[in-house]
Amino acid sequence: MGNYLAEGFWRSANPDGARRAGNQHRMLSTYVTSLLEHGFVIESVVEPAPDARVVAEQPLRAGLPPFLLMSGRRS
């Protein structure tokens, strides 16, 4: 994992990586702030643990949630 505070486009340097198209990184605070500024109320935030199969294949991912789930509503 690189610099969490550096938002923007990034591409893996791993030649065997599955994501050759690249990714757009944003901090969690960017998502939360944007939702609040646009009148949303955040009702839940979930960061699930990676699947056991993923951890077995890629142990470094053990402590990294694969995605973020947020639910909310317009206030």
PDB file of N, CA, C, O and CB in Angstrom:
ATOM      1  N   MET A   1       0.849  -1.165   0.000  1.00  0.00           N
ATOM      2  CA  MET A   1       0.000   0.000   0.000  1.00  0.00           C
ATOM      3  C   MET A   1       0.897   1.232   0.000  1.00  0.00           C
ATOM      4  O   MET A   1       1.905   1.283   0.704  1.00  0.00           O
ATOM      5  CB  MET A   1      -0.967  -0.004   1.218  1.00  0.00           C
ATOM      6  N   GLY A   2       0.520   2.204  -0.788  1.00  0.00           N
ATOM      7  CA  GLY A   2       1.310   3.419  -0.903  1.00  0.00           C
ATOM      8  C   GLY A   2       0.883   4.471   0.098  1.00  0.00           C
ATOM      9  O   GLY A   2       0.474   4.141   1.211  1.00  0.00           O
ATOM     10  N   ASN A   3       0.972   5.711  -0.279  1.00  0.00           N
ATOM     11  CA  ASN A   3       0.618   6.837   0.569  1.00  0.00           C
ATOM     12  C   ASN A   3      -0.896   7.028   0.552  1.00  0.00           C
ATOM     13  O   ASN A   3      -1.454   7.494  -0.442  1.00  0.00           O
ATOM     14  CB  ASN A   3       1.341   8.125   0.106  1.00  0.00           C
ATOM     15  N   TYR A   4      -1.556   6.672   1.643  1.00  0.00           N
ATOM     16  CA  TYR A   4      -3.008   6.777   1.741  1.00  0.00           C
ATOM     17  C   TYR A   4      -3.489   8.212   1.508  1.00  0.00           C
ATOM     18  O   TYR A   4      -4.573   8.417   0.961  1.00  0.00           O
ATOM     19  CB  TYR A   4      -3.476   6.286   3.108  1.00  0.00           C
ATOM     20  N   LEU A   5      -2.706   9.191   1.910  1.00  0.00           N
ATOM     21  CA  LEU A   5      -3.111  10.592   1.791  1.00  0.00           C
ATOM     22  C   LEU A   5      -3.009  11.139   0.373  1.00  0.00           C
ATOM     23  O   LEU A   5      -3.524  12.222   0.095  1.00  0.00           O
ATOM     24  CB  LEU A   5      -2.276  11.433   2.703  1.00  0.00           C
ATOM     25  N   ALA A   6      -2.358  10.417  -0.522  1.00  0.00           N
ATOM     26  CA  ALA A   6      -2.182  10.874  -1.907  1.00  0.00           C
ATOM     27  C   ALA A   6      -3.359  10.409  -2.754  1.00  0.00           C
ATOM     28  O   ALA A   6      -3.386   9.272  -3.225  1.00  0.00           O
ATOM     29  CB  ALA A   6      -0.845  10.349  -2.500  1.00  0.00           C
ATOM     30  N   GLU A   7      -4.332  11.299  -2.945  1.00  0.00           N
ATOM     31  CA  GLU A   7      -5.497  10.950  -3.757  1.00  0.00           C
ATOM     32  C   GLU A   7      -5.166  11.084  -5.237  1.00  0.00           C
ATOM     33  O   GLU A   7      -4.321  11.890  -5.627  1.00  0.00           O
ATOM     34  CB  GLU A   7      -6.703  11.841  -3.394  1.00  0.00           C
ATOM     35  N   GLY A   8      -5.833  10.292  -6.043  1.00  0.00           N
ATOM     36  CA  GLY A   8      -5.651  10.398  -7.479  1.00  0.00           C
ATOM     37  C   GLY A   8      -5.485   9.049  -8.147  1.00  0.00           C
ATOM     38  O   GLY A   8      -5.632   7.999  -7.521  1.00  0.00           O
ATOM     39  N   PHE A   9      -5.177   9.103  -9.422  1.00  0.00           N
ATOM     40  CA  PHE A   9      -5.030   7.898 -10.233  1.00  0.00           C
ATOM     41  C   PHE A   9      -3.732   7.185  -9.885  1.00  0.00           C
ATOM     42  O   PHE A   9      -2.705   7.824  -9.654  1.00  0.00           O
ATOM     43  CB  PHE A   9      -5.068   8.244 -11.732  1.00  0.00           C
ATOM     44  N   TRP A  10      -3.782   5.879  -9.850  1.00  0.00           N
ATOM     45  CA  TRP A  10      -2.565   5.084  -9.669  1.00  0.00           C
ATOM     46  C   TRP A  10      -2.694   3.782 -10.439  1.00  0.00           C
ATOM     47  O   TRP A  10      -3.792   3.294 -10.705  1.00  0.00           O
ATOM     48  CB  TRP A  10      -2.297   4.804  -8.166  1.00  0.00           C
ATOM     49  N   ARG A  11      -1.560   3.247 -10.780  1.00  0.00           N
ATOM     50  CA  ARG A  11      -1.507   1.971 -11.499  1.00  0.00           C
ATOM     51  C   ARG A  11      -0.478   1.084 -10.795  1.00  0.00           C
ATOM     52  O   ARG A  11       0.595   1.551 -10.414  1.00  0.00           O
ATOM     53  CB  ARG A  11      -1.138   2.180 -13.024  1.00  0.00           C
ATOM     54  N   SER A  12      -0.806  -0.173 -10.631  1.00  0.00           N
ATOM     55  CA  SER A  12       0.101  -1.114  -9.980  1.00  0.00           C
ATOM     56  C   SER A  12       1.390  -1.269 -10.782  1.00  0.00           C
ATOM     57  O   SER A  12       1.372  -1.305 -12.012  1.00  0.00           O
ATOM     58  CB  SER A  12      -0.579  -2.477  -9.801  1.00  0.00           C
ATOM     59  N   ALA A  13       2.498  -1.359 -10.070  1.00  0.00           N
ATOM     60  CA  ALA A  13       3.791  -1.607 -10.709  1.00  0.00           C
ATOM     61  C   ALA A  13       4.040  -3.101 -10.883  1.00  0.00           C
ATOM     62  O   ALA A  13       5.052  -3.500 -11.460  1.00  0.00           O
ATOM     63  CB  ALA A  13       4.921  -0.978  -9.888  1.00  0.00           C
ATOM     64  N   ASN A  14       3.122  -3.928 -10.388  1.00  0.00           N
ATOM     65  CA  ASN A  14       3.255  -5.381 -10.484  1.00  0.00           C
ATOM     66  C   ASN A  14       2.917  -5.829 -11.906  1.00  0.00           C
ATOM     67  O   ASN A  14       1.774  -5.668 -12.334  1.00  0.00           O
ATOM     68  CB  ASN A  14       2.334  -6.093  -9.450  1.00  0.00           C
ATOM     69  N   PRO A  15       3.877  -6.387 -12.652  1.00  0.00           N
ATOM     70  CA  PRO A  15       3.602  -6.805 -14.034  1.00  0.00           C
ATOM     71  C   PRO A  15       2.594  -7.951 -14.129  1.00  0.00           C
ATOM     72  O   PRO A  15       2.001  -8.172 -15.184  1.00  0.00           O
ATOM     73  CB  PRO A  15       4.892  -7.219 -14.707  1.00  0.00           C
ATOM     74  N   ASP A  16       2.401  -8.680 -13.025  1.00  0.00           N
ATOM     75  CA  ASP A  16       1.424  -9.772 -13.012  1.00  0.00           C
ATOM     76  C   ASP A  16       0.099  -9.343 -12.397  1.00  0.00           C
ATOM     77  O   ASP A  16      -0.795 -10.169 -12.209  1.00  0.00           O
ATOM     78  CB  ASP A  16       1.981 -10.966 -12.250  1.00  0.00           C
ATOM     79  N   GLY A  17      -0.034  -8.072 -12.086  1.00  0.00           N
ATOM     80  CA  GLY A  17      -1.240  -7.580 -11.432  1.00  0.00           C
ATOM     81  C   GLY A  17      -2.475  -7.710 -12.302  1.00  0.00           C
ATOM     82  O   GLY A  17      -2.406  -7.617 -13.527  1.00  0.00           O
ATOM     83  N   ALA A  18      -3.596  -7.926 -11.650  1.00  0.00           N
ATOM     84  CA  ALA A  18      -4.865  -8.091 -12.361  1.00  0.00           C
ATOM     85  C   ALA A  18      -5.448  -6.755 -12.804  1.00  0.00           C
ATOM     86  O   ALA A  18      -6.259  -6.719 -13.729  1.00  0.00           O
ATOM     87  CB  ALA A  18      -5.866  -8.820 -11.482  1.00  0.00           C
ATOM     88  N   ARG A  19      -5.053  -5.663 -12.168  1.00  0.00           N
ATOM     89  CA  ARG A  19      -5.659  -4.359 -12.448  1.00  0.00           C
ATOM     90  C   ARG A  19      -4.730  -3.484 -13.270  1.00  0.00           C
ATOM     91  O   ARG A  19      -4.200  -2.492 -12.768  1.00  0.00           O
ATOM     92  CB  ARG A  19      -6.025  -3.649 -11.147  1.00  0.00           C
ATOM     93  N   ARG A  20      -4.537  -3.832 -14.482  1.00  0.00           N
ATOM     94  CA  ARG A  20      -3.644  -3.049 -15.345  1.00  0.00           C
ATOM     95  C   ARG A  20      -4.281  -1.729 -15.778  1.00  0.00           C
ATOM     96  O   ARG A  20      -3.581  -0.816 -16.217  1.00  0.00           O
ATOM     97  CB  ARG A  20      -3.258  -3.865 -16.578  1.00  0.00           C
ATOM     98  N   ALA A  21      -5.601  -1.626 -15.657  1.00  0.00           N
ATOM     99  CA  ALA A  21      -6.291  -0.408 -16.082  1.00  0.00           C
ATOM    100  C   ALA A  21      -6.069   0.747 -15.112  1.00  0.00           C
ATOM    101  O   ALA A  21      -6.279   1.907 -15.469  1.00  0.00           O
ATOM    102  CB  ALA A  21      -7.778  -0.675 -16.225  1.00  0.00           C
ATOM    103  N   GLY A  22      -5.643   0.438 -13.886  1.00  0.00           N
ATOM    104  CA  GLY A  22      -5.418   1.475 -12.891  1.00  0.00           C
ATOM    105  C   GLY A  22      -6.628   1.683 -12.003  1.00  0.00           C
ATOM    106  O   GLY A  22      -7.680   1.077 -12.209  1.00  0.00           O
ATOM    107  N   ASN A  23      -6.469   2.534 -11.028  1.00  0.00           N
ATOM    108  CA  ASN A  23      -7.502   2.795 -10.034  1.00  0.00           C
ATOM    109  C   ASN A  23      -7.509   4.269  -9.667  1.00  0.00           C
ATOM    110  O   ASN A  23      -6.519   4.976  -9.855  1.00  0.00           O
ATOM    111  CB  ASN A  23      -7.287   1.929  -8.781  1.00  0.00           C
ATOM    112  N   GLN A  24      -8.625   4.713  -9.147  1.00  0.00           N
ATOM    113  CA  GLN A  24      -8.743   6.081  -8.648  1.00  0.00           C
ATOM    114  C   GLN A  24      -8.864   5.989  -7.132  1.00  0.00           C
ATOM    115  O   GLN A  24      -9.860   5.474  -6.624  1.00  0.00           O
ATOM    116  CB  GLN A  24      -9.980   6.838  -9.287  1.00  0.00           C
ATOM    117  N   HIS A  25      -7.872   6.477  -6.407  1.00  0.00           N
ATOM    118  CA  HIS A  25      -7.891   6.406  -4.944  1.00  0.00           C
ATOM    119  C   HIS A  25      -8.427   7.695  -4.348  1.00  0.00           C
ATOM    120  O   HIS A  25      -8.047   8.796  -4.748  1.00  0.00           O
ATOM    121  CB  HIS A  25      -6.488   6.118  -4.399  1.00  0.00           C
ATOM    122  N   ARG A  26      -9.323   7.530  -3.376  1.00  0.00           N
ATOM    123  CA  ARG A  26      -9.790   8.655  -2.569  1.00  0.00           C
ATOM    124  C   ARG A  26      -9.811   8.210  -1.113  1.00  0.00           C
ATOM    125  O   ARG A  26     -10.059   7.040  -0.821  1.00  0.00           O
ATOM    126  CB  ARG A  26     -11.206   9.149  -3.033  1.00  0.00           C
ATOM    127  N   MET A  27      -9.557   9.128  -0.216  1.00  0.00           N
ATOM    128  CA  MET A  27      -9.607   8.821   1.210  1.00  0.00           C
ATOM    129  C   MET A  27     -11.067   8.660   1.634  1.00  0.00           C
ATOM    130  O   MET A  27     -11.966   9.211   1.000  1.00  0.00           O
ATOM    131  CB  MET A  27      -8.904   9.933   2.047  1.00  0.00           C
ATOM    132  N   LEU A  28     -11.295   7.906   2.701  1.00  0.00           N
ATOM    133  CA  LEU A  28     -12.657   7.737   3.213  1.00  0.00           C
ATOM    134  C   LEU A  28     -13.271   9.089   3.557  1.00  0.00           C
ATOM    135  O   LEU A  28     -14.459   9.312   3.324  1.00  0.00           O
ATOM    136  CB  LEU A  28     -12.662   6.820   4.450  1.00  0.00           C
ATOM    137  N   SER A  29     -12.471   9.982   4.106  1.00  0.00           N
ATOM    138  CA  SER A  29     -12.998  11.299   4.472  1.00  0.00           C
ATOM    139  C   SER A  29     -13.511  12.066   3.257  1.00  0.00           C
ATOM    140  O   SER A  29     -14.430  12.873   3.396  1.00  0.00           O
ATOM    141  CB  SER A  29     -11.924  12.114   5.178  1.00  0.00           C
ATOM    142  N   THR A  30     -12.955  11.842   2.090  1.00  0.00           N
ATOM    143  CA  THR A  30     -13.427  12.504   0.873  1.00  0.00           C
ATOM    144  C   THR A  30     -14.846  12.056   0.546  1.00  0.00           C
ATOM    145  O   THR A  30     -15.702  12.881   0.225  1.00  0.00           O
ATOM    146  CB  THR A  30     -12.483  12.207  -0.312  1.00  0.00           C
ATOM    147  N   TYR A  31     -15.095  10.764   0.626  1.00  0.00           N
ATOM    148  CA  TYR A  31     -16.442  10.247   0.362  1.00  0.00           C
ATOM    149  C   TYR A  31     -17.438  10.753   1.405  1.00  0.00           C
ATOM    150  O   TYR A  31     -18.517  11.235   1.059  1.00  0.00           O
ATOM    151  CB  TYR A  31     -16.433   8.706   0.345  1.00  0.00           C
ATOM    152  N   VAL A  32     -17.073  10.643   2.677  1.00  0.00           N
ATOM    153  CA  VAL A  32     -17.982  11.045   3.755  1.00  0.00           C
ATOM    154  C   VAL A  32     -18.290  12.536   3.665  1.00  0.00           C
ATOM    155  O   VAL A  32     -19.454  12.929   3.743  1.00  0.00           O
ATOM    156  CB  VAL A  32     -17.376  10.708   5.133  1.00  0.00           C
ATOM    157  N   THR A  33     -17.282  13.358   3.506  1.00  0.00           N
ATOM    158  CA  THR A  33     -17.477  14.809   3.421  1.00  0.00           C
ATOM    159  C   THR A  33     -18.363  15.180   2.240  1.00  0.00           C
ATOM    160  O   THR A  33     -19.241  16.033   2.372  1.00  0.00           O
ATOM    161  CB  THR A  33     -16.131  15.523   3.304  1.00  0.00           C
ATOM    162  N   SER A  34     -18.147  14.560   1.103  1.00  0.00           N
ATOM    163  CA  SER A  34     -18.955  14.854  -0.081  1.00  0.00           C
ATOM    164  C   SER A  34     -20.425  14.513   0.155  1.00  0.00           C
ATOM    165  O   SER A  34     -21.311  15.294  -0.194  1.00  0.00           O
ATOM    166  CB  SER A  34     -18.424  14.079  -1.294  1.00  0.00           C
ATOM    167  N   LEU A  35     -20.681  13.354   0.744  1.00  0.00           N
ATOM    168  CA  LEU A  35     -22.070  12.976   1.030  1.00  0.00           C
ATOM    169  C   LEU A  35     -22.719  13.969   1.992  1.00  0.00           C
ATOM    170  O   LEU A  35     -23.851  14.398   1.766  1.00  0.00           O
ATOM    171  CB  LEU A  35     -22.130  11.554   1.621  1.00  0.00           C
ATOM    172  N   LEU A  36     -22.018  14.335   3.052  1.00  0.00           N
ATOM    173  CA  LEU A  36     -22.572  15.278   4.027  1.00  0.00           C
ATOM    174  C   LEU A  36     -22.813  16.650   3.402  1.00  0.00           C
ATOM    175  O   LEU A  36     -23.834  17.283   3.675  1.00  0.00           O
ATOM    176  CB  LEU A  36     -21.634  15.411   5.229  1.00  0.00           C
ATOM    177  N   GLU A  37     -21.892  17.112   2.572  1.00  0.00           N
ATOM    178  CA  GLU A  37     -22.046  18.415   1.910  1.00  0.00           C
ATOM    179  C   GLU A  37     -23.229  18.437   0.954  1.00  0.00           C
ATOM    180  O   GLU A  37     -23.775  19.503   0.673  1.00  0.00           O
ATOM    181  CB  GLU A  37     -20.777  18.772   1.155  1.00  0.00           C
ATOM    182  N   HIS A  38     -23.630  17.279   0.453  1.00  0.00           N
ATOM    183  CA  HIS A  38     -24.752  17.198  -0.474  1.00  0.00           C
ATOM    184  C   HIS A  38     -26.045  16.775   0.208  1.00  0.00           C
ATOM    185  O   HIS A  38     -26.982  16.329  -0.454  1.00  0.00           O
ATOM    186  CB  HIS A  38     -24.429  16.235  -1.586  1.00  0.00           C
ATOM    187  N   GLY A  39     -26.099  16.912   1.531  1.00  0.00           N
ATOM    188  CA  GLY A  39     -27.334  16.721   2.265  1.00  0.00           C
ATOM    189  C   GLY A  39     -27.682  15.292   2.626  1.00  0.00           C
ATOM    190  O   GLY A  39     -28.842  15.000   2.915  1.00  0.00           O
ATOM    191  N   PHE A  40     -26.720  14.402   2.618  1.00  0.00           N
ATOM    192  CA  PHE A  40     -27.002  13.017   2.991  1.00  0.00           C
ATOM    193  C   PHE A  40     -26.738  12.791   4.472  1.00  0.00           C
ATOM    194  O   PHE A  40     -25.887  13.444   5.076  1.00  0.00           O
ATOM    195  CB  PHE A  40     -26.161  12.052   2.151  1.00  0.00           C
ATOM    196  N   VAL A  41     -27.482  11.855   5.040  1.00  0.00           N
ATOM    197  CA  VAL A  41     -27.247  11.358   6.384  1.00  0.00           C
ATOM    198  C   VAL A  41     -26.683   9.959   6.211  1.00  0.00           C
ATOM    199  O   VAL A  41     -27.295   9.120   5.551  1.00  0.00           O
ATOM    200  CB  VAL A  41     -28.564  11.366   7.269  1.00  0.00           C
ATOM    201  N   ILE A  42     -25.537   9.704   6.792  1.00  0.00           N
ATOM    202  CA  ILE A  42     -24.916   8.387   6.676  1.00  0.00           C
ATOM    203  C   ILE A  42     -25.513   7.487   7.747  1.00  0.00           C
ATOM    204  O   ILE A  42     -25.466   7.805   8.936  1.00  0.00           O
ATOM    205  CB  ILE A  42     -23.359   8.472   6.814  1.00  0.00           C
ATOM    206  N   GLU A  43     -26.072   6.363   7.317  1.00  0.00           N
ATOM    207  CA  GLU A  43     -26.732   5.446   8.246  1.00  0.00           C
ATOM    208  C   GLU A  43     -25.850   4.272   8.652  1.00  0.00           C
ATOM    209  O   GLU A  43     -25.975   3.765   9.767  1.00  0.00           O
ATOM    210  CB  GLU A  43     -28.003   4.927   7.630  1.00  0.00           C
ATOM    211  N   SER A  44     -24.972   3.837   7.776  1.00  0.00           N
ATOM    212  CA  SER A  44     -24.052   2.755   8.145  1.00  0.00           C
ATOM    213  C   SER A  44     -22.833   2.763   7.239  1.00  0.00           C
ATOM    214  O   SER A  44     -22.885   3.215   6.095  1.00  0.00           O
ATOM    215  CB  SER A  44     -24.759   1.388   8.072  1.00  0.00           C
ATOM    216  N   VAL A  45     -21.737   2.250   7.780  1.00  0.00           N
ATOM    217  CA  VAL A  45     -20.485   2.103   7.040  1.00  0.00           C
ATOM    218  C   VAL A  45     -19.941   0.722   7.383  1.00  0.00           C
ATOM    219  O   VAL A  45     -19.820   0.371   8.557  1.00  0.00           O
ATOM    220  CB  VAL A  45     -19.442   3.251   7.394  1.00  0.00           C
ATOM    221  N   VAL A  46     -19.614  -0.061   6.355  1.00  0.00           N
ATOM    222  CA  VAL A  46     -19.100  -1.416   6.561  1.00  0.00           C
ATOM    223  C   VAL A  46     -17.830  -1.594   5.739  1.00  0.00           C
ATOM    224  O   VAL A  46     -17.791  -1.263   4.554  1.00  0.00           O
ATOM    225  CB  VAL A  46     -20.165  -2.488   6.172  1.00  0.00           C
ATOM    226  N   GLU A  47     -16.799  -2.117   6.379  1.00  0.00           N
ATOM    227  CA  GLU A  47     -15.548  -2.459   5.705  1.00  0.00           C
ATOM    228  C   GLU A  47     -15.295  -3.944   5.978  1.00  0.00           C
ATOM    229  O   GLU A  47     -14.637  -4.285   6.961  1.00  0.00           O
ATOM    230  CB  GLU A  47     -14.336  -1.553   6.207  1.00  0.00           C
ATOM    231  N   PRO A  48     -15.805  -4.824   5.127  1.00  0.00           N
ATOM    232  CA  PRO A  48     -15.705  -6.260   5.395  1.00  0.00           C
ATOM    233  C   PRO A  48     -14.273  -6.783   5.287  1.00  0.00           C
ATOM    234  O   PRO A  48     -13.444  -6.241   4.555  1.00  0.00           O
ATOM    235  CB  PRO A  48     -16.593  -7.023   4.438  1.00  0.00           C
ATOM    236  N   ALA A  49     -14.013  -7.844   6.032  1.00  0.00           N
ATOM    237  CA  ALA A  49     -12.710  -8.513   5.946  1.00  0.00           C
ATOM    238  C   ALA A  49     -12.627  -9.266   4.626  1.00  0.00           C
ATOM    239  O   ALA A  49     -13.651  -9.685   4.086  1.00  0.00           O
ATOM    240  CB  ALA A  49     -12.492  -9.484   7.150  1.00  0.00           C
ATOM    241  N   PRO A  50     -11.425  -9.440   4.105  1.00  0.00           N
ATOM    242  CA  PRO A  50     -11.288 -10.204   2.862  1.00  0.00           C
ATOM    243  C   PRO A  50     -11.642 -11.675   3.076  1.00  0.00           C
ATOM    244  O   PRO A  50     -11.520 -12.211   4.177  1.00  0.00           O
ATOM    245  CB  PRO A  50      -9.860 -10.082   2.315  1.00  0.00           C
ATOM    246  N   ASP A  51     -12.072 -12.290   2.019  1.00  0.00           N
ATOM    247  CA  ASP A  51     -12.411 -13.709   2.000  1.00  0.00           C
ATOM    248  C   ASP A  51     -11.184 -14.552   2.379  1.00  0.00           C
ATOM    249  O   ASP A  51     -10.058 -14.187   2.042  1.00  0.00           O
ATOM    250  CB  ASP A  51     -12.944 -14.120   0.603  1.00  0.00           C
ATOM    251  N   ALA A  52     -11.396 -15.672   3.074  1.00  0.00           N
ATOM    252  CA  ALA A  52     -10.298 -16.546   3.505  1.00  0.00           C
ATOM    253  C   ALA A  52      -9.461 -17.038   2.322  1.00  0.00           C
ATOM    254  O   ALA A  52      -8.246 -17.193   2.443  1.00  0.00           O
ATOM    255  CB  ALA A  52     -10.852 -17.744   4.277  1.00  0.00           C
ATOM    256  N   ARG A  53     -10.097 -17.280   1.196  1.00  0.00           N
ATOM    257  CA  ARG A  53      -9.375 -17.727  -0.003  1.00  0.00           C
ATOM    258  C   ARG A  53      -8.406 -16.653  -0.477  1.00  0.00           C
ATOM    259  O   ARG A  53      -7.274 -16.953  -0.856  1.00  0.00           O
ATOM    260  CB  ARG A  53     -10.363 -18.083  -1.133  1.00  0.00           C
ATOM    261  N   VAL A  54      -8.851 -15.409  -0.453  1.00  0.00           N
ATOM    262  CA  VAL A  54      -7.988 -14.295  -0.863  1.00  0.00           C
ATOM    263  C   VAL A  54      -6.787 -14.195   0.075  1.00  0.00           C
ATOM    264  O   VAL A  54      -5.655 -14.030  -0.381  1.00  0.00           O
ATOM    265  CB  VAL A  54      -8.780 -12.958  -0.873  1.00  0.00           C
ATOM    266  N   VAL A  55      -7.029 -14.293   1.380  1.00  0.00           N
ATOM    267  CA  VAL A  55      -5.946 -14.201   2.358  1.00  0.00           C
ATOM    268  C   VAL A  55      -4.956 -15.353   2.180  1.00  0.00           C
ATOM    269  O   VAL A  55      -3.748 -15.163   2.312  1.00  0.00           O
ATOM    270  CB  VAL A  55      -6.512 -14.201   3.790  1.00  0.00           C
ATOM    271  N   ALA A  56      -5.474 -16.555   1.877  1.00  0.00           N
ATOM    272  CA  ALA A  56      -4.588 -17.704   1.657  1.00  0.00           C
ATOM    273  C   ALA A  56      -3.680 -17.471   0.452  1.00  0.00           C
ATOM    274  O   ALA A  56      -2.506 -17.841   0.473  1.00  0.00           O
ATOM    275  CB  ALA A  56      -5.412 -18.989   1.454  1.00  0.00           C
ATOM    276  N   GLU A  57      -4.224 -16.859  -0.591  1.00  0.00           N
ATOM    277  CA  GLU A  57      -3.448 -16.603  -1.807  1.00  0.00           C
ATOM    278  C   GLU A  57      -2.571 -15.357  -1.690  1.00  0.00           C
ATOM    279  O   GLU A  57      -1.493 -15.291  -2.281  1.00  0.00           O
ATOM    280  CB  GLU A  57      -4.381 -16.456  -2.993  1.00  0.00           C
ATOM    281  N   GLN A  58      -3.044 -14.365  -0.919  1.00  0.00           N
ATOM    282  CA  GLN A  58      -2.338 -13.083  -0.798  1.00  0.00           C
ATOM    283  C   GLN A  58      -2.333 -12.642   0.670  1.00  0.00           C
ATOM    284  O   GLN A  58      -3.127 -11.781   1.049  1.00  0.00           O
ATOM    285  CB  GLN A  58      -3.005 -11.991  -1.700  1.00  0.00           C
ATOM    286  N   PRO A  59      -1.461 -13.210   1.498  1.00  0.00           N
ATOM    287  CA  PRO A  59      -1.463 -12.932   2.942  1.00  0.00           C
ATOM    288  C   PRO A  59      -1.381 -11.446   3.313  1.00  0.00           C
ATOM    289  O   PRO A  59      -1.888 -11.051   4.363  1.00  0.00           O
ATOM    290  CB  PRO A  59      -0.318 -13.646   3.577  1.00  0.00           C
ATOM    291  N   LEU A  60      -0.764 -10.630   2.485  1.00  0.00           N
ATOM    292  CA  LEU A  60      -0.658  -9.200   2.801  1.00  0.00           C
ATOM    293  C   LEU A  60      -2.013  -8.502   2.793  1.00  0.00           C
ATOM    294  O   LEU A  60      -2.143  -7.396   3.316  1.00  0.00           O
ATOM    295  CB  LEU A  60       0.271  -8.516   1.813  1.00  0.00           C
ATOM    296  N   ARG A  61      -3.013  -9.132   2.210  1.00  0.00           N
ATOM    297  CA  ARG A  61      -4.351  -8.532   2.159  1.00  0.00           C
ATOM    298  C   ARG A  61      -5.183  -8.841   3.405  1.00  0.00           C
ATOM    299  O   ARG A  61      -6.323  -8.389   3.511  1.00  0.00           O
ATOM    300  CB  ARG A  61      -5.088  -9.022   0.925  1.00  0.00           C
ATOM    301  N   ALA A  62      -4.629  -9.601   4.344  1.00  0.00           N
ATOM    302  CA  ALA A  62      -5.374 -10.029   5.534  1.00  0.00           C
ATOM    303  C   ALA A  62      -5.984  -8.857   6.299  1.00  0.00           C
ATOM    304  O   ALA A  62      -7.099  -8.978   6.806  1.00  0.00           O
ATOM    305  CB  ALA A  62      -4.463 -10.814   6.456  1.00  0.00           C
ATOM    306  N   GLY A  63      -5.297  -7.749   6.394  1.00  0.00           N
ATOM    307  CA  GLY A  63      -5.803  -6.610   7.152  1.00  0.00           C
ATOM    308  C   GLY A  63      -6.404  -5.506   6.312  1.00  0.00           C
ATOM    309  O   GLY A  63      -6.600  -4.394   6.803  1.00  0.00           O
ATOM    310  N   LEU A  64      -6.706  -5.791   5.038  1.00  0.00           N
ATOM    311  CA  LEU A  64      -7.224  -4.753   4.142  1.00  0.00           C
ATOM    312  C   LEU A  64      -8.622  -5.096   3.650  1.00  0.00           C
ATOM    313  O   LEU A  64      -8.793  -6.092   2.948  1.00  0.00           O
ATOM    314  CB  LEU A  64      -6.285  -4.560   2.950  1.00  0.00           C
ATOM    315  N   PRO A  65      -9.625  -4.301   3.999  1.00  0.00           N
ATOM    316  CA  PRO A  65     -10.960  -4.552   3.461  1.00  0.00           C
ATOM    317  C   PRO A  65     -10.945  -4.404   1.943  1.00  0.00           C
ATOM    318  O   PRO A  65     -10.359  -3.452   1.428  1.00  0.00           O
ATOM    319  CB  PRO A  65     -11.995  -3.588   4.089  1.00  0.00           C
ATOM    320  N   PRO A  66     -11.579  -5.328   1.212  1.00  0.00           N
ATOM    321  CA  PRO A  66     -11.558  -5.239  -0.248  1.00  0.00           C
ATOM    322  C   PRO A  66     -12.442  -4.123  -0.805  1.00  0.00           C
ATOM    323  O   PRO A  66     -12.244  -3.679  -1.936  1.00  0.00           O
ATOM    324  CB  PRO A  66     -11.988  -6.550  -0.836  1.00  0.00           C
ATOM    325  N   PHE A  67     -13.412  -3.673  -0.017  1.00  0.00           N
ATOM    326  CA  PHE A  67     -14.278  -2.593  -0.473  1.00  0.00           C
ATOM    327  C   PHE A  67     -14.952  -1.933   0.714  1.00  0.00           C
ATOM    328  O   PHE A  67     -14.836  -2.396   1.849  1.00  0.00           O
ATOM    329  CB  PHE A  67     -15.327  -3.114  -1.465  1.00  0.00           C
ATOM    330  N   LEU A  68     -15.657  -0.849   0.439  1.00  0.00           N
ATOM    331  CA  LEU A  68     -16.366  -0.066   1.446  1.00  0.00           C
ATOM    332  C   LEU A  68     -17.838  -0.019   1.065  1.00  0.00           C
ATOM    333  O   LEU A  68     -18.182   0.259  -0.084  1.00  0.00           O
ATOM    334  CB  LEU A  68     -15.771   1.376   1.573  1.00  0.00           C
ATOM    335  N   LEU A  69     -18.701  -0.291   2.032  1.00  0.00           N
ATOM    336  CA  LEU A  69     -20.145  -0.177   1.814  1.00  0.00           C
ATOM    337  C   LEU A  69     -20.671   0.945   2.704  1.00  0.00           C
ATOM    338  O   LEU A  69     -20.404   0.975   3.905  1.00  0.00           O
ATOM    339  CB  LEU A  69     -20.883  -1.533   2.118  1.00  0.00           C
ATOM    340  N   MET A  70     -21.417   1.860   2.106  1.00  0.00           N
ATOM    341  CA  MET A  70     -22.032   2.936   2.874  1.00  0.00           C
ATOM    342  C   MET A  70     -23.497   3.023   2.486  1.00  0.00           C
ATOM    343  O   MET A  70     -23.853   2.903   1.313  1.00  0.00           O
ATOM    344  CB  MET A  70     -21.307   4.295   2.634  1.00  0.00           C
ATOM    345  N   SER A  71     -24.335   3.233   3.481  1.00  0.00           N
ATOM    346  CA  SER A  71     -25.743   3.480   3.168  1.00  0.00           C
ATOM    347  C   SER A  71     -26.143   4.792   3.822  1.00  0.00           C
ATOM    348  O   SER A  71     -25.641   5.163   4.884  1.00  0.00           O
ATOM    349  CB  SER A  71     -26.660   2.300   3.656  1.00  0.00           C
ATOM    350  N   GLY A  72     -27.044   5.470   3.170  1.00  0.00           N
ATOM    351  CA  GLY A  72     -27.485   6.749   3.676  1.00  0.00           C
ATOM    352  C   GLY A  72     -28.769   7.179   2.994  1.00  0.00           C
ATOM    353  O   GLY A  72     -29.325   6.464   2.161  1.00  0.00           O
ATOM    354  N   ARG A  73     -29.219   8.350   3.363  1.00  0.00           N
ATOM    355  CA  ARG A  73     -30.442   8.901   2.770  1.00  0.00           C
ATOM    356  C   ARG A  73     -30.309  10.413   2.737  1.00  0.00           C
ATOM    357  O   ARG A  73     -29.519  11.008   3.470  1.00  0.00           O
ATOM    358  CB  ARG A  73     -31.721   8.465   3.571  1.00  0.00           C
ATOM    359  N   ARG A  74     -31.098  11.008   1.873  1.00  0.00           N
ATOM    360  CA  ARG A  74     -31.132  12.470   1.814  1.00  0.00           C
ATOM    361  C   ARG A  74     -31.840  12.976   3.056  1.00  0.00           C
ATOM    362  O   ARG A  74     -32.886  12.453   3.440  1.00  0.00           O
ATOM    363  CB  ARG A  74     -31.845  12.978   0.517  1.00  0.00           C
ATOM    364  N   SER A  75     -31.269  13.990   3.680  1.00  0.00           N
ATOM    365  CA  SER A  75     -31.911  14.532   4.883  1.00  0.00           C
ATOM    366  C   SER A  75     -32.966  15.551   4.518  1.00  0.00           C
ATOM    367  O   SER A  75     -33.612  16.114   5.401  1.00  0.00           O
ATOM    368  CB  SER A  75     -30.876  15.164   5.812  1.00  0.00           C
TER     369      SER A  75
END
